[in-house]
Amino acid sequence: MNERDGLMYVFSGAVEAPGLTDEQKTNLQTEELISICEIDENSVVIDVGANQGLVTRDLIKTGCQIYAFEPHPMYNSELTEEFGENDKVHVSNNAVWKKNELADFYFKRSATARNGGATLMSEKTNIQDLNLKVTVECVDIADVIGNLDATANIILKLDVEGAEYEILERLYESGAYRNVNYIFAEDHSRKMPTAQWHSLKSEVLEKYKQAGMPLYWW
């Protein structure tokens, strides 16, 4: 096991083999996630930043409960259409965040660009037009975890375009992290330019290290 961007890397080399599409990479990664975390019908996976549903779609076969959070209006509509009648999948248009509030959600290109991405973090370097945004309802990560069965095998996956360490700090400070068995996060350091952001990242990594709670790279 090694580190990447300060997070523990546990996936095999196959996940990043040359020539893979993003979809193929995500599918392989999710297959390994299922094995690593022993995901089964007694597990709960919180898929924060569910996007087009690649991870959610692969998890369904395990029988686990899936909470798919995706505030992007286009992707949320697609997720609802595909999974809305599946009682194992709970689709939400809330943005998971450090508190309950309304917030601006910025698009990289447009609200309909399939590879555009979107974020709560206006300082992210690929956000060029601050007028390309919608208002979304945010939900506190501590509430998300607090509403789950603490005896379940809970896995948290964060792909939140730069908001990861704000969320992880709240998870830690609330103590709710103790109910989570595995935390995976995509790190967006390369597109977050502020010293404040990088300082928060360092502080959060140290807090989890001292708590003996590993944070895994996604």
N, C-alpha and C positions, 0 to 999 in steps of 0.2 A: 504494500500500500504506500502511495506517495502523495505529495501535495500538488495542488494546482490552484493558483490564485489565492493561496492560503487555506483552501478547503481540501479535505481528504478525497483523493481520487480512488475509486474502487472498481471502475469498469475495466473490461478487458480491452486489448488493442484492437479487437474487431470493431469496436464502436467508432473508431476514427480511422478506419482503413481508407486508403485513397480511392476516390471515385464514387463514394457513397453519396446519394442524395440526402438532403436534410430529413426527408421522410424515412428513408432506410436507416439512417443513423438513429433517429428517435425510436424507431421500432426495435432495433437491436438493444438500445439503451433500456427501454422499458422491459424487454424480456429479461435482461440481467437484473433490473430493479426487482422484478417479481421474485427472482431466485434469491438475491441478496437479502431481501427483507422478509422472505418467506410469506409472501402475500397470499392469503386464502380467504375463505368466507368469513373468517373471524377478524379480518383486517378492515381498516378504514383508511382510505387514501384521500388526502386533500390536495387536489390538483389546482394550484393557484397559478393562473395564467394558462388556462386550458387551451387557448388559441383555437386551432381547427379540430381539436379533439383526438389527436394521434395517441397521446398517452391514455386518455380515458377509454378510447376504443380498444386498446390492447389489454387494459386492465379488466374489462368486463368478464372475460372468460374465467377469471379467478373466483368470481362470486363475491368479491369484496364490495363494501359500500364506497361509493365515489362521490366526493363533493367537488364539483367542477366550477370554479370561479372564473368568469371571463366577462369583464365590463365592456369590451369592444362590441358595439352594437351589432355589427355584421356577423362576427363569429358567435356571439351569444345566440343570435337568431338561428344560426345553423346548428349549434349544439342543442338548442331546445327542440328543433325540428327532428333531429336524429335520435336524441335520448329522452325526450320529454315523457314518453310512456314507459320507460324502463325504471322500475321501482328501486333499482340498485344505484341509479345515477341521479344526483341532485344538482341541477344546473342553476347557477345564480349569476345575475348580472352585476352583483356587487364587486367592487374592488377591495381586496383584502389590504388592510392598512394598519396603522398604529392606533387609530381611534375611529369612532363612529362620527362621520361628517360627510358633507358634500364637498367634492373637490373637482378641479379641472383635470381632464384626461386628454393628453396631447397626442395627435397623430403624427407619425413620421412623414407620411406623404399625403394621404387623404383617408377619409373614413371608409373608402371602398378599395384601397390598395391592398392586395392580398399578402404582399411581402413587406408591408409598410411598418407594422408594429405600432404600439402606442404605450404611453407611460404617464404616471403621475408626476414624474420628475422633469420639470421644465428645463433644467440645466443640462439635460442629456444632449450630447453634441450632435446627434442626428435629428434633433428637433429644431427645425429652421424657421417655422412660422408659428408663433404663439397664438395665432387666431384659429388655427386648425385644431379644434378641441370640442369636447362635449363635457357636460357636468355629469358626474357619476356619484352614486351613493357608496361610501366606503364603510366597511365593517371592521371592527377591532379584531385582530388575530386572537387576542385573549378570549374574546367571546366565541369565536369560531371553535377553538379548542375546548373551551369550557362547556359547550353544548354537546360534546361527544361523550360516548361511553369510555371512561378512563381505563377500563379493563381491556379494551380492544387493542390490537396491534395497530397503532396509529402512525402513519407515514405522511410527512409533509413535503410537498414538492413546490418550490418557489421559482417561477420564471416571471419576474415582475419588472424587468427593464429598468433596473437601477434603484428600485425601492426595497431591495432585499434586506439591507442592513437596518433600515428604519423598522421594518417588520420584525426582524430577528431581535432587535434590541427590546421592543415592546414584549415579545414573547418571553424573553429572559426576565425582564424587570417584573412582569406579572407573575412569574413562576409557572406559567402554563406550559413552558417547555418540558417540565418534568413528566407531563402526561404523553409526550411524543416519543416514540421509539426511534424513529429515524428522521433526520432533516436533510433534505437535498435542496441546493440552491444554485441557480445560475448566477455567476458573478459578472457584473457589467463594468468593472473597473476601467476598462479601456475607453469607455464612452462617458465617464463621469469625471469632469475636469476639476472640481473644487477640492481644496485642501480639507474643507470641513467634511466632505463625503468620505474621503480616504481616512481621515482621523476617526470617524465613526466606525468605519470598517475595522480598523485596527483594535479599537476598544471592544467591539462586539466579539471579534475572534478571540481576544484574550479572556473575556468573561466566560465564554463557552468552554474554552480550554481549562480555565480554573475550575469550572463546574464539572469537568469530566464528560461533557456532552459533545461528541464529534459532530462537525458540520461537513456534509459531503457535497462534492462538486456535482452539478447537473449539466 
